[in-house]
Amino acid sequence: MAKYLIVASRDLMEYKESDFALSLASQLKKSGNDATLYLIENGVLSARRGSEPSSRLTALSKEGVKVFAEDLSLKLRGVKERAEGVAESNMDALADLILTGVDKVIWY
């Protein structure tokens, strides 16, 4: 089992390639891999409770994909309530994941 980290720094509503990132996370998990989706910068806008993509993030979480949103990005963009299954994290945790916690990093 490989460990994958997908970092999304773009608003998932703004770019149609976002579907690929979300589908990839799901496919990796369903294939028996460890998959983490980490939202930073404008990517956290999708974690806002009630936003269109938030239901997809919740579904990913229920599939077993770990979904995180970076705390400073949330604060700067005024996201106070996160979708179910999206955990708040920080840049130190992201750096730890990149350096020691995963086999492959995909930055979107």
Rosetta blueprint (number, residue, H / E / L):
1 M L
2 A L
3 K E
4 Y E
5 L E
6 I E
7 V E
8 A E
9 S L
10 R L
11 D L
12 L L
13 M L
14 E L
15 Y L
16 K L
17 E L
18 S H
19 D H
20 F H
21 A H
22 L H
23 S H
24 L H
25 A H
26 S H
27 Q H
28 L H
29 K H
30 K H
31 S L
32 G L
33 N L
34 D E
35 A E
36 T E
37 L E
38 Y E
39 L E
40 I L
41 E H
42 N H
43 G H
44 V H
45 L H
46 S H
47 A H
48 R E
49 R L
50 G L
51 S L
52 E L
53 P L
54 S H
55 S H
56 R H
57 L H
58 T H
59 A H
60 L H
61 S H
62 K H
63 E H
64 G L
65 V L
66 K E
67 V E
68 F E
69 A E
70 E E
71 D H
72 L H
73 S H
74 L H
75 K H
76 L H
77 R L
78 G L
79 V L
80 K L
81 E L
82 R E
83 A L
84 E L
85 G L
86 V E
87 A E
88 E E
89 S E
90 N L
91 M H
92 D H
93 A H
94 L H
95 A H
96 D H
97 L H
98 I H
99 L H
100 T H
101 G H
102 V L
103 D L
104 K E
105 V E
106 I E
107 W E
108 Y L
